[in-house]
Amino acid sequence: MTSVVALDTRSAPSTSRASATIHIALLGCGNVGSAFAALVRDGSQNPLRITHALVRDCLRPRPTLHPAAERVVTGAALFTTPPDVLVELLGGIEPARTLVLEALHRGIPVVTANKSLLAAHGAELRAAATRSSTPLLYEAAVVAGVPFLSTFARRPHAAEVTSLAGIANGTSNYILTRARDARCGIDKPLADAQRLGYAEPDPSSDIDGIDAAQKLVVLLQHFAHANIRTDAVETTGIRAIDCADIDHAAELGGTLKPVIFADWTGNLQAFSGPAFVPLRHQLATVDGAENAIILNGRRGRLVFRGPGAGPEVTAATVLDDVLEAMTTPRPVAFPRLERVEPTTPETGWFVTLAGSRLPGGADIADLLSSYGIYLQRTSASGRERFAAMTWPASRARVETALRAIEAAAGATVQHGAARHSCVAKHFRALEV
Ligand SMILES: NC(=O)c1ccc[n+]([C@@H]2O[C@H](COP(=O)([O-])OP(=O)(O)OC[C@H]3O[C@@H](n4cnc5c(N)ncnc54)[C@H](OP(=O)(O)O)[C@@H]3O)[C@@H](O)[C@H]2O)c1
């Protein structure tokens, strides 16, 4: 699969409206929508005006919204006087999908921060934008604090990328960083993240790896022109990580990070989940809520790193997209996405075993090798803990081997019933 230009901007007349007032229909006035409204209100140099705001609750005070902005609860009202640009900050699929498609159909540029919508319907939205030659900008949907997607849309040769790795979920990264530094499990850092507003009251999407997998799917639309279902990407979360896993990773010269990875040099391979990152790797020092994306291509490695997305930083990126949408030359044409089924790569694995009476390290190594899993190095080896790095192997092979060890090492009989007291975990390992 090759990368080609994401936005075709050849022979395009400018539609710059820099001097005219830009009328914005704002879909959603929650965390990001209110921060965006504040930027519009406070930016006297911007010729921007929010004319309509779609919300669920019209009566709730919206202090950052200009009093003249009309609040509406049905999308139809947004198009009675068509806006110059539609800013979608609702989240979720509907009504966002229908309203974005309607705007694109009418030739109204769209700016969205909605990775869920793009991950599920990116191909459809891009096709609609291409049909009506209308800008569709989504810089804020993926690592909003590190704007880089639009640059590559304009620079097709730089965008010839064949693999990427990154940290795209600031919440998980914050939790794992705090757990490592405080030498604790993830429960307390998660509670702190919720208190500080880094994590939602229901943190599942972040800590189960779904948010990062959706971002990976959007990145693969952008750089690999691949149309992938999010649920086809190998996705794991950070819930199972405990303090001992983090300590063993350090003993083996690395750290656990919430990673997204994809390589489409040949068949597309991808995963989203916590991985052992060697300390010499550029992602190893991306700590706290920070994000980073590394792009590898024929011309070398590009690294983008910066703050995790919060409402203010996301709103600023949305605002830049609005201004860019107003000056994007036409025609706009997105490349067609190719439907691809991702496979899971063969990588090294960081494995940990915990139990009350584990076999010795040499016996564990023997058992693993009988399943084709070979150890590079081990850290803890005793009757209760074992941790090691393996040479590259498939997920299926490592899981079969670890199930066999759990059965062999953990089976005990209590009151006539078998109990398995050995717990094996496996995390992918990145190479430097
Ligand atoms: N939060 C971040 O830091 C961040 C960072 C990057 C990207 N994003 C993305 O930005 C988008 C917005 O996130 P957010 O945190 O601002 O969400 P949020 O706080 O939940 O706000 C959602 C807004 O949309 C409105 N809304 C939702 N469903 C609606 C419906 N069916 N009809 C009418 N209005 C509806 C809500 O109305 P009410 O106010 O009346 O409930 C609310 O104003 C999401 O796609 C998210 O993934 C967020």
The ligand as an SDF file (V2000), in Angstrom:
LIG
                    3D

 48 52  0  0  0  0  0  0  0  0999 V2000
  -12.8390   16.7220   25.8690 N   0  0  0  0  0  0  0  0  0  0  0  0
  -11.6610   16.7670   25.2500 C   0  0  0  0  0  0  0  0  0  0  0  0
  -10.6340   17.1680   25.8420 O   0  0  0  0  0  0  0  0  0  0  0  0
  -11.5550   16.3560   23.8150 C   0  0  0  0  0  0  0  0  0  0  0  0
  -10.2930   16.3170   23.1880 C   0  0  0  0  0  0  0  0  0  0  0  0
  -10.2190   15.9790   21.8330 C   0  0  0  0  0  0  0  0  0  0  0  0
  -11.3590   15.6760   21.1340 C   0  0  0  0  0  0  0  0  0  0  0  0
  -12.5720   15.6940   21.7730 N   0  0  0  0  0  0  0  0  0  0  0  0
  -13.7690   15.3720   21.0060 C   0  0  0  0  0  0  0  0  0  0  0  0
  -14.6110   16.5410   20.9630 O   0  0  0  0  0  0  0  0  0  0  0  0
  -15.9800   16.1440   20.9340 C   0  0  0  0  0  0  0  0  0  0  0  0
  -16.7430   16.8290   22.0770 C   0  0  0  0  0  0  0  0  0  0  0  0
  -16.2070   16.4060   23.3030 O   0  0  0  0  0  0  0  0  0  0  0  0
  -16.6720   17.0940   24.6800 P   0  0  0  0  0  0  0  0  0  0  0  0
  -15.7250   16.6070   25.7230 O   0  0  0  0  0  0  0  0  0  0  0  0
  -16.8320   18.5610   24.4930 O   0  0  0  0  0  0  0  0  0  0  0  0
  -18.1010   16.4160   24.8770 O   0  0  0  0  0  0  0  0  0  0  0  0
  -19.2590   16.8850   25.8990 P   0  0  0  0  0  0  0  0  0  0  0  0
  -18.6930   17.7290   26.9780 O   0  0  0  0  0  0  0  0  0  0  0  0
  -20.0210   15.6710   26.2480 O   0  0  0  0  0  0  0  0  0  0  0  0
  -20.1930   17.8400   25.0030 O   0  0  0  0  0  0  0  0  0  0  0  0
  -21.0810   17.3480   24.0460 C   0  0  0  0  0  0  0  0  0  0  0  0
  -22.0110   18.4730   23.6120 C   0  0  0  0  0  0  0  0  0  0  0  0
  -22.8440   17.9830   22.5680 O   0  0  0  0  0  0  0  0  0  0  0  0
  -24.2270   18.1780   22.9050 C   0  0  0  0  0  0  0  0  0  0  0  0
  -24.9460   16.9980   22.4150 N   0  0  0  0  0  0  0  0  0  0  0  0
  -24.5900   15.7000   22.5310 C   0  0  0  0  0  0  0  0  0  0  0  0
  -25.5130   14.9110   21.9420 N   0  0  0  0  0  0  0  0  0  0  0  0
  -26.4440   15.7370   21.4340 C   0  0  0  0  0  0  0  0  0  0  0  0
  -27.6670   15.5370   20.7320 C   0  0  0  0  0  0  0  0  0  0  0  0
  -28.0870   14.3060   20.4230 N   0  0  0  0  0  0  0  0  0  0  0  0
  -28.3800   16.6170   20.3550 N   0  0  0  0  0  0  0  0  0  0  0  0
  -27.9890   17.8570   20.6870 C   0  0  0  0  0  0  0  0  0  0  0  0
  -26.8310   18.1150   21.3630 N   0  0  0  0  0  0  0  0  0  0  0  0
  -26.1010   17.0710   21.7390 C   0  0  0  0  0  0  0  0  0  0  0  0
  -24.2830   18.2720   24.4130 C   0  0  0  0  0  0  0  0  0  0  0  0
  -25.4070   19.0290   24.7650 O   0  0  0  0  0  0  0  0  0  0  0  0
  -25.7480   19.3880   26.3330 P   0  0  0  0  0  0  0  0  0  0  0  0
  -24.6680   20.3280   26.7500 O   0  0  0  0  0  0  0  0  0  0  0  0
  -27.0850   20.0330   26.2750 O   0  0  0  0  0  0  0  0  0  0  0  0
  -25.7130   18.0790   27.0540 O   0  0  0  0  0  0  0  0  0  0  0  0
  -22.9460   18.9840   24.7070 C   0  0  0  0  0  0  0  0  0  0  0  0
  -23.1270   20.3730   24.5960 O   0  0  0  0  0  0  0  0  0  0  0  0
  -15.9720   14.6120   20.9950 C   0  0  0  0  0  0  0  0  0  0  0  0
  -16.0410   14.0840   19.7020 O   0  0  0  0  0  0  0  0  0  0  0  0
  -14.6390   14.2910   21.6230 C   0  0  0  0  0  0  0  0  0  0  0  0
  -14.1410   13.0050   21.2510 O   0  0  0  0  0  0  0  0  0  0  0  0
  -12.6970   16.0290   23.0830 C   0  0  0  0  0  0  0  0  0  0  0  0
  1  2  1  0
  2  3  2  0
  2  4  1  0
  4  5  1  0
  4 48  2  0
  5  6  2  0
  6  7  1  0
  7  8  2  0
  8  9  1  0
  8 48  1  0
  9 10  1  0
  9 46  1  0
 10 11  1  0
 11 12  1  0
 11 44  1  0
 12 13  1  0
 13 14  1  0
 14 15  2  0
 14 16  1  0
 14 17  1  0
 17 18  1  0
 18 19  2  0
 18 20  1  0
 18 21  1  0
 21 22  1  0
 22 23  1  0
 23 24  1  0
 23 42  1  0
 24 25  1  0
 25 26  1  0
 25 36  1  0
 26 27  1  0
 26 35  1  0
 27 28  2  0
 28 29  1  0
 29 30  1  0
 29 35  2  0
 30 31  1  0
 30 32  2  0
 32 33  1  0
 33 34  2  0
 34 35  1  0
 36 37  1  0
 36 42  1  0
 37 38  1  0
 38 39  2  0
 38 40  1  0
 38 41  1  0
 42 43  1  0
 44 45  1  0
 44 46  1  0
 46 47  1  0
M  CHG  2   8   1  16  -1
M  END
$$$$
